[in-house]
Amino acid sequence: MKKKIKAGVVQFDIKNGQIETNLNKAFEYLEKLVSQGVSLAVLPEMFPCSFDNENLSLHSEKTDKVVEKLSFFAGENKIAIVGTLPEKKANKIYNTMVFIDVDGKVNGVYRKLHLFRLTGEHLYYTAGDKIVTIDSSFGKIGLMTCYDLRFPELARSLFLQGAQMIVVSAQWPESRKCHWKTLVTARSVENQLFMVCSNRTGSDDLLHFPGMSMIVDPMGNVIADAGCDETSVFAKIDYGLVKTARALIPCMTDRRPDVYG
């Protein structure tokens, strides 16, 4: 396991249903991150097609091809790529995060556990039923998607499975951007790990998205902030900081699961 890497986040205005356009935009920023020596890149939630819910079945038929292209790029450039896309399985549609490792192989998938009822996700998608950590080239990494951030139990479960980093793909709206920054930072501080979080920009139907993709260290310091425009940013990840944070304030040693579970 590498103790020090560069991790990056990508944010752009995802065009509803326009897979080729969105994929080209993603590759534009992935190529930039590769040139900067980044080893792990996180893309926004539903980056190939956004929430074009009426056409999910059609879009999901192209998911294998999208993953194939990402896998080839990952293997050629020795970069891990993470993002969510529509997956059809047994006539059900999932919002599925794919973790493609540096060898170009899919190392694991995570199906979004918490579906956002306010925008009707539960009407189109099936919720996942598994918590997922990846044994990656960079150690244990936990996977979360957007609304999952509001459930501290999930982040804590990922910590208990050994995660030293959590990656998040999101479409978090402008109207709740203060929640985004607060929750990302809180999940980092609570579990004393890195958060590497991508959020989209632009507009989709009635919602506007602020970007604000960020990377936060185990003490809650924002070490990369993408602002509000289409861009990619990266930060140096030193896993030694996880050990330092947990030794300095030994919350996990002092927790009382015998009392509160």
Buried (B, 14 or more C-beta within 10 A) or exposed (E): EEEEBBBBBBBBBBBBBBBEEBBEBBBEBBBBBBEEEBBBBBBBBBBBBBBBBEEBEBBBEBBEEBBEEBBEBBBEBEBBBBBBBBBBEEEEBBBBBBBBBBEBEEBBBBBBBBBBEEBEBEEBBBBBEEBBBBEBBBBBBBBBBBBBBEBEEBBBBBBBEEBBBBBBBBBBBBEEBEEBBEBBBBBBBBBBBBBBBBBBBBEBEEBEBBBBBBBBBBBBEBBBBBBBEBBBBBBBBBBEBBBEBBEEEEEEEEEEEEEEE
